[in-house]
Amino acid sequence: MARRYISQHILEDQQQFIRLLNDYEIDIFSINEIEKTVGEEIENLNEILENLIEKEFLSRIERGKYCRVNFRDEKVIGCFLVPDGTIAYWSALNFHGLTEQFPNTVFIQTTKQKKDKSVFGVAYQFVKVNPRKKIGIQTEGYGNHKYRITDVEKTIVDCFDLPQYSGGYPELIRALDQAELDQDKLIECCKAINNISAIKRMAYLVELLEKKKFSRFLKYVEKVVNPRYVLIDPFGEETGAFNNKWKLRLNITEDEILAICNKQY
């Protein structure tokens, strides 16, 4: 394969490309998107990009995807790494102010298969889900800096669905207690994940923590409860009292849950 020519100076075509990025206010892009934006093929684009990377005007994110050398918004980059990428789980809990812990990994929900990777020193973990679970998504940022993130209700439900990505079960219990949730949105998200064990755990906690205005949610869960008992803490030991209403085994006691939420009476 022929080696690309790297010029020592900023040539006119490279200057034109930088002006194009400035004119369209683009900080992150793929080869296909940049040509769609300008409505034409850019001659010698790969060579231009290689030169601008060498001169530290641009950085390569991965093959075919680039950003300006000083652009490091981890949420935007994370969503850009996969077509339907959405900030989710522990990362979304942190965004919504539902955990004081800051994850070392950015969690990206997607319907695509994508290997975990590190970009510019930031670790990204990709969680593949069924397309039916791709609801409850809001857009943040502006212009070329937009990114997708799960809303509060979907974030809580996602974390109960796959609690290994939530930053710890006690942290998730506290998040549920603190979150201001719309019960109808919560029901919609629960139907999407279709995880009865997770839904039963949420209903038990909502009732125990005396969250207000959740009667419709609790009635919905009562209709879908199955007879199989599951642990309230899926990572805990097979021990504890049985809760017949929600078909749970309380390997965390009610007192311990209330203590986690600073609600000892």
N, C-alpha and C positions, 0 to 999 in steps of 0.2 A: 504494500500500500504506500502510495506517495506521501512523503512527509509534507505537512502544511508549512507554508512560508510564514515565519514570524518576523515582522518588521520591527526595526528598532524605534521608529518614530510613529506617531499617530497619523495614519494616512487619511486621506479625504473620505474614503468609504467608511472608515471606522468613526471618524468625526460625525458623519451623517447618521450613522446608527445611534450614536450617543444622543444626538439632537432629536432623533425619532423617539427615543425613550423619554426624553425631557418633554417633548411636545404632547405625547400621549400619557404622561405621568405614570410610567410603567417602572416598577421596581423589581418585579418577579414575572417570569414568562417562560413559555416553552417555544420551541422553534415553530410548531404549527400555529400556535396562538398569535405569535408576533406577525406572521405573514397574513393571517386572517384579519388582524387589526388594521394593517395598512392596505389590505386588499390586493396585494401582489407579492410575487416571489422576490426575495432579496438576493441579488446576485452575490455569489461567494460568501453566503451567510456563515457557513461553518468556519471558514478562514477568518472572517471578521471576529467571530466569537472567540476563537482560539487566541487571536492577537489581543483582544481586550481582556481576556483572562490572564494572559501572560503579563500584561501591563497593569494588572490589578484594578481594572475598572469594573470587571464582572467576576462573579464566582459561579462555579458549576455546582448545582445542587445534586443532580444525578444526570444520567445520559439524557440529553435533549431538553433539560430544564435548568434555568439560570436565574440569577438575581444580581442586583448591584452589589458591589463588594462590601458595602456598609449596611446592607439590609439583612436583619437577623430576627425578624418577628417569627418566633417559633410556632405560633398558632397558624399564621398564614402559610408558612413553609410546610407544616405538618399536613394541612388540608390539601396543599398543592401536590403532595407526593402521590396521591391516589385520586382518581376522578371524582368519587363521591365522599371523600374524606370529611369526617366531622369530629371535632373535639368532643370527647365524651369521658364518662367514668370519673376517676379521681381528678383528672384535669378539669373537667366541667364542675365538679364539686368545689374545687378551689376558685374557679371563675365566679361562681354564684355565691361565694362567701360562706359556704357550708362546711368548710374545714379550714383549720389554721395550718394544717400540714401542707407543705409544698412538695408535690411529687417530683422525683428526679427524672421521671419519664413522662413524655407527652403521649397520652392515649388517644388513638385515632380509630373511630368506628367506621367500618366500610363493608360493602357487600363484595369487595374484590379480595383476591388473595395477594398479600403483600408481605414480604419478609421484613422483620424488624430491622431498623438500621439507625445509624448515628449520622447526623448532618451538622457540621459546624460545632461539634462537641455536644449536641443535644440528642438524647436517645428518644426514638419514636417507636412505640409499640402499636401494631395494627391488629385490631380485633375484628375478625370477619363475622358478620351476622346475616341472618336471613333477610331478604329484602323487605319482608312485611314489618320488620322492626325499625325501618328507617322512617320514623315519624317523630314529631315533637322537636323539630330542628328550627333554630333561629339563625339569622345572619347578623354578624357583627362587623365592625370596621366600615371602610368606605373605599370606593374606587377599586384600584388594584390591590388594596389591602384588605379586602373582604375575606371572611372565613365563616364556616358553619360550626355551630356548637349546639349541643342538645339543650333544650330549655329545662327549667327546674324540675318539672314533673317527670320528663323523660330521663333526666339524669338520675333522679332517685330510683325510678323503676329499673333502669339499666343496671345500677349498682346492686340492687337486690337480685336481679337476674343473673349477673356475673360478679359476685362480691369479691372475687379474687383481684379485681381491678379497682376496688373502691378505697384502698388505703387502710383496711382493717375493719372488722365488723363493729367494734365499739364506736369507731369514727362514723360509720354509716348510720348507726342508731342515733347518734347525736345529730347528724345531718337531717334525718327524717323528723326529729323532734323540732329542730330549728326552722325547717323550710316552711314557707308560706305556699300552700299548694291548692290548686283548683281541683276539687274532687272529680269533676267531669273529665278534665284532661287526664287525671290520674287513671281513671277507669279506662279511657281510650288507650293509654299507653300499656296498661296491664293486659288488655285484650290483644294488643300487638305482640307482646313478648310471649303470651300463652304459657307462662311458667307458674303452675298452680302452687308449687312449694313456696316460691318467692312471694306470691300474692297473699298466701296465708300468713306468712311472717309479717308482712306489712300491715295486714288487718289487725293482727294481735297487738302490734306495737302502737298503731293508731288508737286503738281502744284503751290500752294500758296507759298511754301518755296523755289521754284525754284531749286529743286534738279536736278542735271545734269544727262544726259543719262538715262532718264526714259520714252522715247517715246513709246517703246514697251509695257511697263507696263500700261501706260495711255490708249493706244489703246485697250489693253486687257480689262481694266475696262469699257471702253466705250461700249464694246460689251455685257457686262453682267449687266450693270446698269438696275435696275427695276424702275417702275414708283412711287413706294412708298417712300414718304419722311421720313427721319429719322433724329434725332438730331445729330449734329456733336459731341456733348458731351452727351453720353447716360445717364449720371448721372445728367444732368442739367435740367432746367425748359423748358416747352414748349413755347419758345419765340424766337424772332429773325427773321432776313430776310431769304428768301428762295433762295437757289442756284439751278437753274434749270438744269444745266449741270450734276451735280452729285446727284441731288435729295436729298439735305440736307437742314435742317433748322439750321441756324447758331446761336445757343444759346451761342456760343462764337464768338465774332466778329473777323474779319480779323486782326484788329489792336491789339486785345487782344492776338491772336495767335502769331503774330509777336513779341509782347512784351515778351511773354513766352520764345521765342527763341532769345531774345535780337536782334531783327531785325527791330526795329522801324526806319522809314525813315523820 
